[in-house]
């Protein structure tokens, strides 16, 4: 029997100034009654300061350490996370990458690359840095906490369309595949990417801002011309049918007037 673990990680600190993602994550879990095996404790009253060009670094480290302790204690084979900002991905992805010794394709469904370092980030907000951190670059103290960092060949960006200059340079330098939301063939290309690299297991990071805001506006940072909900569902199905899905997430849910839950539930 699979050791499944459901994690609620409703941190808001990665964005610095808005706590909608905290309430959105809690609202979704409560509304659909997802059984939560562990909830990462989040401070709602702290004032964040910038340390080493990362806003809220101490808070981010504390939550990361707590999440990793739980994952190491439970040692799940599969996990599902409802998270706040993309910064919550450090613990589950690095844990699973270590557990499966690098046999993990990471499909980063996101309007943004999240590939900044503290030096290249225009905002110094950590929610724009987690994937670069998972790749072993960025704040050294944060990276040092990760059980196992990713290689560049493990990552594919899906739906990315709002990329900073430093992220574009990094993508070009390392040939990171980027599958555009308008492509009708990107679903099969995703599987081709994973098979070419020899991966058998998959992790799906799903930032809801990958979706088109005309169809799904319930996000923290919307970007026009996104992925249609049904296209996203087709891609998720194809990945889960062709690979062993050992981890997945839904992050940055900000329901407007209580909406969006049904669409998110379809994706889950």
LINGI-V134025 format. One line per field, one symbol per residue. ss: DSSP state (A for helix, B for strand, O for the rest). burial: + if it has 9 or more other C-alpha atoms within 8 Angstrom, else -. Layout:
ss=???
burial=???
//
This chain:
ss=OOOBBBBBBOOOOOOOOOOAAAAAAAAAAAAAOOOOOBBOOOOOOOOOOBBOOBBOAAAAAAAAAAAAAAAAAAOOOBBBBBBOOAAAAAAAAAAAAAAOOOOOBBBBBOOBOOOOOOOOOOOOOAAAOAAAAAOOOOOAAAAAOOOOOOOAAABBBBOOOBOOAAAAAAAAAAOOBBBOOOOOOAAAAAAAAAAAAOOOBBBBBBBAAABOOOOOOOBOOOOOOOBOAAAAAAAAAAAAAAOBBBBBBBBOBOOOOOOOAAAAAAAO
burial=---+++++++++++++---+++++++-++------+---+-------+-++--++++-+++-++++++-++----+++++++++++++++++++++++----++++++++++++++++--+--++++++++++++++++--++--+--++---++++++++-+--+++-++----+-++++----++--++-+++---+++++++++++++++--+++++--+--++++--+++++-+++--+++++++++++++----++-----+-
//
